[in-house]
Amino acid sequence: MYTLKVNGTDSYSCEIKSEQNGTLNGELASKPFEANITKIREGVYHLLKDHVSYNIEVVKHIAEEKKLVVKINNTKYTIDVKDKYDELLHSLGLDSLATKKVNDIKAPMPGMVLNVLVSEGQEVKKGDALIVLEAMKMENILKSPSDGIIRKIAAKKGNAVEKNELLIQF
C-alpha cells in the first residue's frame, strides 16, 4: 500500500495487487482498477486505462526524498510516495529522524571563492545559493542541502580553497 501526494495537495492510496504481461490490477483511492502499461524506453511509458491513453515520462526521480516528477500527456506532476514504513515512522513521530542532516559545506574541488552569498546568522532554505566557487575556469554555485541557519562562514572572497576544506557551517 502506498500513499501518493500529487503536487503537494491531493492524496491518494494506491495498491498494486498483481502485474502480469503488462496488465496491472489494484486499487486507487479505494476503487479497483485495471490498466495496461508498456515501457517505450527507459523512463517513458504508455498506459491504457478505461479506454483512455496516457503517455508518461519520468522527468526526475529523487530516491532519498521518495519523490517523482512525471509528465503525463505533457502536464508535469510532482508525486511524493510514502509506503507503510513511512506511515509507521510518521505515526510514531520518528519521520524527522529519517532525513540526514548536513552541518558542513565543504569545497567539492580545489578552487577560488568568487563570492559568498550569505552571512552568519542568516536563515536559508534548501536550494538557496550559498557560495560561488571558481574551479577549472568554471563558476560553480554551491547550494544549501537543507533548511537551516548559517553558524559560521570559513571562506573569504578571493581566497583559494582545497578539496574538502570547510566553507560554511550550519
MOKATA-V543796 format. One record per backbone hydrogen bond with DSSP energy under -0.5 kcal/mol. NH is the residue of the N-H (numbers start at 1). CO is the residue of the C=O. If there is no record, write none. Layout:
NH/CO
NH/CO
This chain:
2/14
3/82
4/2
4/12
5/3
5/80
6/4
6/10
7/5
7/78
9/6
10/6
12/4
14/2
15/27
17/15
17/25
18/25
20/23
23/20
24/22
24/35
25/18
26/33
27/15
28/31
29/13
31/28
33/26
35/24
36/48
37/22
38/46
40/38
40/44
41/44
44/41
45/56
46/38
47/54
48/36
49/52
50/34
52/49
54/47
56/45
56/54
57/71
58/43
59/57
59/69
60/69
62/67
63/61
65/62
66/62
66/63
67/62
68/79
69/60
70/68
70/77
71/57
72/70
72/75
73/55
73/71
75/72
77/70
79/68
79/77
80/5
80/78
81/66
81/79
82/3
84/1
87/83
88/84
89/85
90/86
91/87
92/88
93/90
94/89
95/89
97/94
98/94
98/95
99/96
103/101
105/168
106/104
107/165
111/161
112/134
113/159
114/112
114/132
115/132
117/115
117/130
118/130
121/150
122/119
124/148
127/144
128/125
130/142
131/142
132/115
133/131
133/140
134/112
135/133
135/138
138/135
140/133
140/138
142/131
142/140
144/128
148/124
150/122
151/169
152/169
154/152
154/167
155/167
158/113
159/156
161/111
164/107
165/162
167/105
168/105
169/152
170/103
